[in-house]
Amino acid sequence: MTHTLNRPTPGTALVHCIVGARPNFVKIAPIMSALQASPRLRGRLIHTGQHYDLRMSEAFFEDLAIPAPDRYLGVGSGSHAVQTARIMESYEALLLTDRPDLVLVVGDVNSTLACSLVAAKQLVPIAHVEAGLRSGDRTMPEEINRLVTDALASILLTTCAQADQNLLREGIPASKIHMTGNVMIDTLLRCLPLAETKQLPARLGLTPGAYAVATIHRPSNVDTADGLARMLTVLEGVGRSLPVILPVHPRTAGRFADLGFAERVKKCPGLRQVEPLRYLEFLDLMRQARLVLTDSGGIQEETSVLGIPCLTLRPNTERPITIEQGTNLLVGTDPAVVLQAAADVLASPVPPRAAKIKFWDGRAADRIVAVLESSMPVAGQPAG
Ligand code: UD1
């Protein structure tokens, strides 16, 4: 896309909304809708192109009815430094011509970090949606992205009180922190009725409540032979009790092949590999599962709201609220411990109760836009 972007109507502030990778699309959807209803803010959607496959990107725009991006930067894949640098270079050029009044970033992916760095150096204020989550584990690229983005942002929009506490502990003034809730849950609640029409279990020949869903893509689980071996031991163990559906992330597919695991995966009992699923398909599959095993951040939250038992295949989580108030029953990667937890879930006749977490209620995006409006009393002039 090379057209010149129009200036927004005088009296409205221009907000660049940044997305790049799959979970960002789920988070931005309700924010774009809420911005459309705002008389004072004009949202402009910028897609960095960090994710580009049809099933990792465009399918989410379709399922979530997100308007087509105003700009697509087309950066693609690369090492962390290469990808971050490409996003920065290409976003800086756009920011300098388009001159937004505010840059809104979501989550913790490389696009979040890269665009925040560009905005900060050009003195454009940043709003960070999903601020303050901390795993305490700096070997996770996302933890670095979260720490830097929060240090640069002037409006920090959080999903829970624990995130507020993390930010306060890091010396961020309370006046910058706003607990607005969980936009991923806005999307989930809005999409559930449509997801329910997808009949995913039937389409895959599965009985509702009698299968597991697994997702793995974290570098710590899939980028080393040891990590992958642990994951496969878990999948093999669970697959002996019930079918396990594994939508395979492109990173994981690549590592299965590169690290010589393709044959073992093919022979894994009960395991069904499928392509990455569209949002509505995945939601339908997840809501009827007996058990979910995942290393994703967002899925810990989604299963909690759906009341589906979740075992988190990571040494830690930045979302402890899902353990305390949700259905995140275990966080760990030791196969013996995970398999015992899976056996406990399968032996329990009563599924856990769906979590009711403060502000995870479908209205987070409205709260976010209200905060942004009150932070920009005069177009182009952030308050404070
Ligand atoms: C990224 C995020 C991660 C998030 C995940 C969701 C960072 C550091 N990581 O991880 O936090 O949980 O997205 O999916 O930003 N690839 C494709 N097609 C695509 C995109 C990627 O084939 O559309 C392949 C490429 O080989 C690429 C690899 O997947 O090298 C990894 O992609 P990348 O964006 O670097 O990180 P993710 O693992 O997807």
Residues whose N, C-alpha, C, O or C-beta is under 5 A from the ligand:
A	BS01	UD1	A21 R22 P23 Q50 H51 Y52 D53 M56 S77 G78 D108 V109 N110 P141 E142 H217 P250 R251
